[in-house]
C-alpha cells in the first residue's frame, strides 16, 4: 500500500479483536516511527508500551476521563454517539496494547499582554516538543495501518493525566497521547474532509 492510500484509509479504531500483537511487529513499528522529524533534532519523546495486568490498571485510570469529557461530548454529538464514546473510554475497545507518548514536562506561563514573539519565546520548548511528538504519533498510526493493525489517537485522557502517571510510576514528563493498538474488529466509514483548507498564493487558479 502506498503512502497516499495509507493516509486515506487509516481510521480511528474503537473495537479490537482479542488477539495479541507480536512484540516483534510492535517493535518494528516503533523503531521506524522514531525516524520522525523533531524540532532541533532533540528527539525528546518517550513511548511506553503497556500490556497485561498493568494495561488493565491503566484502562481503569483512563476510564475516569468520562467524568470530565462527557459534558463536552454532549455539546457536540447526539446521545447515541456520546454513549458509544463513553463505552470506548471504559474499555478502550479491548485493545491488547496501549501506547503512551510523553515529552519532558515544561512549565510555561502565558499572559494576555504578551505579543506573539514573547509568547513563542516563553512556550517554545513545550510547543516544539508537542509538535515533534505529533509527527512521531502520525508515523505510528500509518505504520500500524501498514501492518494490518488499528489505532486510535486519544488526547482526552489528559484529563486524568495525574492518575495515569501514578499508575505507570512516571514523573517529570507530560503525556501527549494515549494510543490503543491491536487488530481491528470494525471498518468505520471515512468522515468527510472539510473544504477550503488550502489557500493558494501566486499559483495559477484552476
NURO-243236 format. One record per residue (C-alpha): residue number from 1; residue in three letters; x, y, z. Coordinates in Angstrom, 1 decimal. Layout:
# NURO-243236
<zake num="NUM" residu="ALA" xx="X" yy="Y" zz="Z"/>
...
***
This chain:
# NURO-243236
<zake num="1" residu="UNK" xx="0.0" yy="0.0" zz="0.0"/>
<zake num="2" residu="UNK" xx="1.5" yy="3.4" zz="-1.0"/>
<zake num="3" residu="UNK" xx="1.6" yy="6.3" zz="1.4"/>
<zake num="4" residu="UNK" xx="-1.4" yy="8.1" zz="-0.1"/>
<zake num="5" residu="UNK" xx="-3.6" yy="5.0" zz="0.3"/>
<zake num="6" residu="UNK" xx="-2.3" yy="4.5" zz="3.9"/>
<zake num="7" residu="UNK" xx="-3.2" yy="8.1" zz="4.8"/>
<zake num="8" residu="UNK" xx="-6.7" yy="8.0" zz="3.2"/>
<zake num="9" residu="UNK" xx="-7.6" yy="4.5" zz="4.5"/>
<zake num="10" residu="UNK" xx="-6.4" yy="4.9" zz="8.1"/>
<zake num="11" residu="UNK" xx="-9.3" yy="5.1" zz="10.6"/>
<zake num="12" residu="UNK" xx="-9.7" yy="5.6" zz="14.3"/>
<zake num="13" residu="UNK" xx="-10.5" yy="2.1" zz="15.6"/>
<zake num="14" residu="UNK" xx="-12.5" yy="1.7" zz="18.7"/>
<zake num="15" residu="UNK" xx="-13.1" yy="-2.1" zz="18.7"/>
<zake num="16" residu="UNK" xx="-10.3" yy="-4.7" zz="18.6"/>
<zake num="17" residu="UNK" xx="-10.1" yy="-8.5" zz="18.2"/>
<zake num="18" residu="UNK" xx="-9.0" yy="-10.5" zz="21.2"/>
<zake num="19" residu="UNK" xx="-5.6" yy="-11.3" zz="19.6"/>
<zake num="20" residu="UNK" xx="-2.1" yy="-10.3" zz="20.9"/>
<zake num="21" residu="UNK" xx="0.1" yy="-8.1" zz="18.8"/>
<zake num="22" residu="UNK" xx="3.5" yy="-9.9" zz="18.4"/>
<zake num="23" residu="UNK" xx="6.2" yy="-7.9" zz="20.2"/>
<zake num="24" residu="UNK" xx="8.5" yy="-8.0" zz="17.2"/>
<zake num="25" residu="UNK" xx="5.8" yy="-6.4" zz="15.0"/>
<zake num="26" residu="UNK" xx="5.2" yy="-3.7" zz="17.5"/>
<zake num="27" residu="UNK" xx="9.0" yy="-3.1" zz="18.0"/>
<zake num="28" residu="UNK" xx="9.5" yy="-2.7" zz="14.2"/>
<zake num="29" residu="UNK" xx="6.6" yy="-0.2" zz="14.1"/>
<zake num="30" residu="UNK" xx="8.1" yy="1.9" zz="16.9"/>
<zake num="31" residu="UNK" xx="11.6" yy="1.6" zz="15.6"/>
<zake num="32" residu="UNK" xx="10.6" yy="3.0" zz="12.2"/>
<zake num="33" residu="UNK" xx="8.2" yy="5.6" zz="13.8"/>
<zake num="34" residu="UNK" xx="11.2" yy="7.1" zz="15.8"/>
<zake num="35" residu="UNK" xx="12.6" yy="8.3" zz="12.5"/>
<zake num="36" residu="UNK" xx="10.0" yy="11.2" zz="12.6"/>
<zake num="37" residu="UNK" xx="11.4" yy="14.7" zz="12.3"/>
<zake num="38" residu="UNK" xx="11.8" yy="16.6" zz="15.6"/>
<zake num="39" residu="UNK" xx="12.4" yy="20.2" zz="16.3"/>
<zake num="40" residu="UNK" xx="16.2" yy="20.9" zz="16.7"/>
<zake num="41" residu="UNK" xx="16.6" yy="17.1" zz="16.3"/>
<zake num="42" residu="UNK" xx="16.1" yy="16.8" zz="20.1"/>
<zake num="43" residu="UNK" xx="14.1" yy="13.5" zz="19.8"/>
<zake num="44" residu="UNK" xx="13.0" yy="14.2" zz="23.3"/>
<zake num="45" residu="UNK" xx="10.0" yy="12.0" zz="23.3"/>
<zake num="46" residu="UNK" xx="9.3" yy="8.7" zz="25.0"/>
<zake num="47" residu="UNK" xx="7.0" yy="5.8" zz="24.1"/>
<zake num="48" residu="UNK" xx="5.7" yy="3.5" zz="26.8"/>
<zake num="49" residu="UNK" xx="4.1" yy="0.3" zz="25.5"/>
<zake num="50" residu="UNK" xx="1.8" yy="-1.5" zz="28.0"/>
<zake num="51" residu="UNK" xx="0.0" yy="-4.8" zz="28.0"/>
<zake num="52" residu="UNK" xx="-1.0" yy="-7.5" zz="30.5"/>
<zake num="53" residu="UNK" xx="-2.1" yy="-6.7" zz="34.1"/>
<zake num="54" residu="UNK" xx="-0.5" yy="-3.2" zz="34.0"/>
<zake num="55" residu="UNK" xx="-2.6" yy="-2.4" zz="31.0"/>
<zake num="56" residu="UNK" xx="-5.8" yy="-3.3" zz="32.9"/>
<zake num="57" residu="UNK" xx="-4.9" yy="-0.9" zz="35.7"/>
<zake num="58" residu="UNK" xx="-4.1" yy="1.7" zz="33.1"/>
<zake num="59" residu="UNK" xx="-7.6" yy="1.2" zz="31.4"/>
<zake num="60" residu="UNK" xx="-9.2" yy="1.7" zz="34.8"/>
<zake num="61" residu="UNK" xx="-7.4" yy="5.0" zz="35.2"/>
<zake num="62" residu="UNK" xx="-8.3" yy="6.2" zz="31.7"/>
<zake num="63" residu="UNK" xx="-12.0" yy="5.3" zz="32.2"/>
<zake num="64" residu="UNK" xx="-12.1" yy="8.2" zz="34.7"/>
<zake num="65" residu="UNK" xx="-11.9" yy="10.5" zz="31.7"/>
<zake num="66" residu="UNK" xx="-15.7" yy="10.1" zz="31.2"/>
<zake num="67" residu="UNK" xx="-16.4" yy="12.3" zz="34.3"/>
<zake num="68" residu="UNK" xx="-14.7" yy="15.2" zz="32.6"/>
<zake num="69" residu="UNK" xx="-15.3" yy="14.5" zz="28.9"/>
<zake num="70" residu="UNK" xx="-19.0" yy="13.7" zz="28.9"/>
<zake num="71" residu="UNK" xx="-20.2" yy="17.3" zz="29.1"/>
<zake num="72" residu="UNK" xx="-18.0" yy="18.2" zz="26.1"/>
<zake num="73" residu="UNK" xx="-19.3" yy="15.3" zz="24.1"/>
<zake num="74" residu="UNK" xx="-22.9" yy="16.2" zz="24.8"/>
<zake num="75" residu="UNK" xx="-22.4" yy="19.6" zz="23.2"/>
<zake num="76" residu="UNK" xx="-21.1" yy="18.0" zz="20.0"/>
<zake num="77" residu="UNK" xx="-22.9" yy="14.7" zz="19.4"/>
<zake num="78" residu="UNK" xx="-26.3" yy="13.0" zz="19.7"/>
<zake num="79" residu="UNK" xx="-26.9" yy="10.8" zz="22.8"/>
<zake num="80" residu="UNK" xx="-26.2" yy="7.5" zz="20.9"/>
<zake num="81" residu="UNK" xx="-22.7" yy="8.7" zz="19.8"/>
<zake num="82" residu="UNK" xx="-22.0" yy="10.0" zz="23.3"/>
<zake num="83" residu="UNK" xx="-22.8" yy="6.6" zz="24.9"/>
<zake num="84" residu="UNK" xx="-20.7" yy="4.8" zz="22.3"/>
<zake num="85" residu="UNK" xx="-17.7" yy="7.1" zz="23.0"/>
<zake num="86" residu="UNK" xx="-18.1" yy="6.8" zz="26.8"/>
<zake num="87" residu="UNK" xx="-18.2" yy="3.0" zz="26.5"/>
<zake num="88" residu="UNK" xx="-15.0" yy="3.1" zz="24.5"/>
<zake num="89" residu="UNK" xx="-13.3" yy="5.1" zz="27.2"/>
<zake num="90" residu="UNK" xx="-14.3" yy="2.4" zz="29.7"/>
<zake num="91" residu="UNK" xx="-12.7" yy="-0.4" zz="27.8"/>
<zake num="92" residu="UNK" xx="-10.5" yy="1.1" zz="25.0"/>
<zake num="93" residu="UNK" xx="-12.2" yy="-1.4" zz="22.7"/>
<zake num="94" residu="UNK" xx="-10.4" yy="-4.4" zz="24.2"/>
<zake num="95" residu="UNK" xx="-7.1" yy="-3.3" zz="22.6"/>
<zake num="96" residu="UNK" xx="-4.3" yy="-5.7" zz="23.7"/>
<zake num="97" residu="UNK" xx="-1.7" yy="-2.9" zz="23.9"/>
<zake num="98" residu="UNK" xx="-1.7" yy="0.7" zz="24.9"/>
<zake num="99" residu="UNK" xx="1.0" yy="3.1" zz="23.8"/>
<zake num="100" residu="UNK" xx="1.7" yy="6.3" zz="25.9"/>
<zake num="101" residu="UNK" xx="3.6" yy="9.1" zz="24.2"/>
<zake num="102" residu="UNK" xx="5.4" yy="11.5" zz="26.6"/>
<zake num="103" residu="UNK" xx="7.6" yy="14.6" zz="26.3"/>
<zake num="104" residu="UNK" xx="9.6" yy="16.4" zz="29.0"/>
<zake num="105" residu="UNK" xx="7.4" yy="18.3" zz="31.5"/>
<zake num="106" residu="UNK" xx="8.0" yy="22.0" zz="30.8"/>
<zake num="107" residu="UNK" xx="6.1" yy="24.7" zz="32.8"/>
<zake num="108" residu="UNK" xx="5.2" yy="27.8" zz="31.0"/>
<zake num="109" residu="UNK" xx="3.3" yy="31.0" zz="31.8"/>
<zake num="110" residu="UNK" xx="1.3" yy="32.9" zz="29.2"/>
<zake num="111" residu="UNK" xx="-0.1" yy="36.4" zz="29.8"/>
<zake num="112" residu="UNK" xx="-2.7" yy="38.2" zz="27.6"/>
<zake num="113" residu="UNK" xx="-0.4" yy="41.2" zz="27.2"/>
<zake num="114" residu="UNK" xx="2.4" yy="39.2" zz="25.6"/>
<zake num="115" residu="UNK" xx="3.0" yy="39.8" zz="21.9"/>
<zake num="116" residu="UNK" xx="3.5" yy="36.8" zz="19.5"/>
<zake num="117" residu="UNK" xx="7.3" yy="36.8" zz="19.9"/>
<zake num="118" residu="UNK" xx="7.2" yy="37.0" zz="23.6"/>
<zake num="119" residu="UNK" xx="4.6" yy="34.2" zz="23.8"/>
<zake num="120" residu="UNK" xx="6.6" yy="32.0" zz="21.4"/>
<zake num="121" residu="UNK" xx="9.9" yy="32.5" zz="23.3"/>
<zake num="122" residu="UNK" xx="8.1" yy="31.7" zz="26.6"/>
<zake num="123" residu="UNK" xx="6.5" yy="28.4" zz="25.4"/>
<zake num="124" residu="UNK" xx="9.0" yy="27.4" zz="22.7"/>
<zake num="125" residu="UNK" xx="10.3" yy="24.3" zz="24.4"/>
<zake num="126" residu="UNK" xx="6.9" yy="22.9" zz="25.2"/>
<zake num="127" residu="UNK" xx="5.4" yy="23.8" zz="21.8"/>
<zake num="128" residu="UNK" xx="8.3" yy="22.3" zz="19.8"/>
<zake num="129" residu="UNK" xx="8.2" yy="19.1" zz="21.9"/>
<zake num="130" residu="UNK" xx="4.5" yy="18.7" zz="21.3"/>
<zake num="131" residu="UNK" xx="4.6" yy="19.2" zz="17.5"/>
<zake num="132" residu="UNK" xx="7.6" yy="16.8" zz="17.4"/>
<zake num="133" residu="UNK" xx="5.6" yy="14.2" zz="19.3"/>
<zake num="134" residu="UNK" xx="2.7" yy="14.7" zz="16.9"/>
<zake num="135" residu="UNK" xx="4.9" yy="13.8" zz="14.0"/>
<zake num="136" residu="UNK" xx="6.0" yy="10.7" zz="15.8"/>
<zake num="137" residu="UNK" xx="2.4" yy="9.7" zz="16.5"/>
<zake num="138" residu="UNK" xx="1.4" yy="10.1" zz="12.9"/>
<zake num="139" residu="UNK" xx="4.2" yy="7.7" zz="11.9"/>
<zake num="140" residu="UNK" xx="2.9" yy="5.2" zz="14.5"/>
<zake num="141" residu="UNK" xx="-0.6" yy="5.4" zz="13.1"/>
<zake num="142" residu="UNK" xx="0.4" yy="4.9" zz="9.5"/>
<zake num="143" residu="UNK" xx="3.0" yy="2.2" zz="10.2"/>
<zake num="144" residu="UNK" xx="0.4" yy="0.3" zz="12.3"/>
<zake num="145" residu="UNK" xx="-2.1" yy="0.5" zz="9.4"/>
<zake num="146" residu="UNK" xx="0.6" yy="-0.9" zz="7.0"/>
<zake num="147" residu="UNK" xx="0.9" yy="-3.9" zz="9.4"/>
<zake num="148" residu="UNK" xx="-2.9" yy="-4.5" zz="9.4"/>
<zake num="149" residu="UNK" xx="-3.3" yy="-3.0" zz="12.9"/>
<zake num="150" residu="UNK" xx="-5.7" yy="-0.4" zz="14.1"/>
<zake num="151" residu="UNK" xx="-5.1" yy="2.6" zz="16.4"/>
<zake num="152" residu="UNK" xx="-6.9" yy="5.5" zz="17.9"/>
<zake num="153" residu="UNK" xx="-5.1" yy="8.8" zz="18.7"/>
<zake num="154" residu="UNK" xx="-6.6" yy="9.9" zz="22.0"/>
<zake num="155" residu="UNK" xx="-6.0" yy="13.2" zz="23.8"/>
<zake num="156" residu="UNK" xx="-9.0" yy="13.3" zz="26.2"/>
<zake num="157" residu="UNK" xx="-7.1" yy="11.1" zz="28.8"/>
<zake num="158" residu="UNK" xx="-5.1" yy="14.2" zz="29.6"/>
<zake num="159" residu="UNK" xx="-8.0" yy="15.0" zz="31.9"/>
<zake num="160" residu="UNK" xx="-6.7" yy="12.2" zz="34.1"/>
<zake num="161" residu="UNK" xx="-3.0" yy="12.5" zz="33.4"/>
<zake num="162" residu="UNK" xx="-2.1" yy="12.5" zz="37.1"/>
<zake num="163" residu="UNK" xx="-3.9" yy="9.2" zz="37.6"/>
<zake num="164" residu="UNK" xx="-2.3" yy="7.7" zz="34.6"/>
<zake num="165" residu="UNK" xx="1.2" yy="8.8" zz="35.7"/>
<zake num="166" residu="UNK" xx="0.6" yy="7.4" zz="39.2"/>
<zake num="167" residu="UNK" xx="-0.4" yy="4.0" zz="37.8"/>
<zake num="168" residu="UNK" xx="2.6" yy="4.0" zz="35.5"/>
<zake num="169" residu="UNK" xx="5.1" yy="5.4" zz="38.0"/>
<zake num="170" residu="UNK" xx="6.0" yy="8.2" zz="35.7"/>
<zake num="171" residu="UNK" xx="7.4" yy="11.6" zz="36.9"/>
<zake num="172" residu="UNK" xx="8.8" yy="14.7" zz="35.3"/>
<zake num="173" residu="UNK" xx="7.1" yy="14.0" zz="31.9"/>
<zake num="174" residu="UNK" xx="4.0" yy="15.3" zz="30.2"/>
<zake num="175" residu="UNK" xx="1.5" yy="13.0" zz="28.5"/>
<zake num="176" residu="UNK" xx="0.8" yy="13.8" zz="24.9"/>
<zake num="177" residu="UNK" xx="-1.4" yy="11.0" zz="23.7"/>
<zake num="178" residu="UNK" xx="-2.8" yy="7.6" zz="24.6"/>
<zake num="179" residu="UNK" xx="-2.9" yy="5.1" zz="21.6"/>
<zake num="180" residu="UNK" xx="-4.7" yy="1.8" zz="21.8"/>
<zake num="181" residu="UNK" xx="-3.3" yy="-0.6" zz="19.2"/>
<zake num="182" residu="UNK" xx="-4.4" yy="-4.0" zz="18.0"/>
<zake num="183" residu="UNK" xx="-6.1" yy="-5.9" zz="15.2"/>
<zake num="184" residu="UNK" xx="-9.3" yy="-4.0" zz="14.2"/>
<zake num="185" residu="UNK" xx="-12.7" yy="-5.6" zz="14.7"/>
<zake num="186" residu="UNK" xx="-14.5" yy="-2.9" zz="12.7"/>
<zake num="187" residu="UNK" xx="-14.3" yy="-0.9" zz="9.5"/>
<zake num="188" residu="UNK" xx="-15.5" yy="2.6" zz="10.3"/>
<zake num="189" residu="UNK" xx="-16.6" yy="4.8" zz="7.3"/>
<zake num="190" residu="UNK" xx="-14.4" yy="7.7" zz="6.4"/>
<zake num="191" residu="UNK" xx="-15.6" yy="11.0" zz="7.8"/>
<zake num="192" residu="UNK" xx="-15.9" yy="13.7" zz="5.1"/>
<zake num="193" residu="UNK" xx="-13.0" yy="16.1" zz="4.7"/>
<zake num="194" residu="UNK" xx="-13.7" yy="19.8" zz="5.2"/>
<zake num="195" residu="UNK" xx="-13.3" yy="22.1" zz="2.2"/>
<zake num="196" residu="UNK" xx="-11.3" yy="25.3" zz="1.8"/>
<zake num="197" residu="UNK" xx="-8.4" yy="24.3" zz="4.0"/>
<zake num="198" residu="UNK" xx="-5.7" yy="25.2" zz="1.5"/>
<zake num="199" residu="UNK" xx="-5.0" yy="28.8" zz="0.3"/>
<zake num="200" residu="UNK" xx="-3.0" yy="29.2" zz="-2.9"/>
<zake num="201" residu="UNK" xx="-1.0" yy="32.4" zz="-3.4"/>
<zake num="202" residu="UNK" xx="0.9" yy="33.1" zz="-6.6"/>
<zake num="203" residu="UNK" xx="-0.4" yy="30.0" zz="-8.3"/>
<zake num="204" residu="UNK" xx="-2.5" yy="29.6" zz="-11.4"/>
<zake num="205" residu="UNK" xx="-6.1" yy="29.3" zz="-10.4"/>
<zake num="206" residu="UNK" xx="-7.8" yy="26.1" zz="-11.7"/>
***
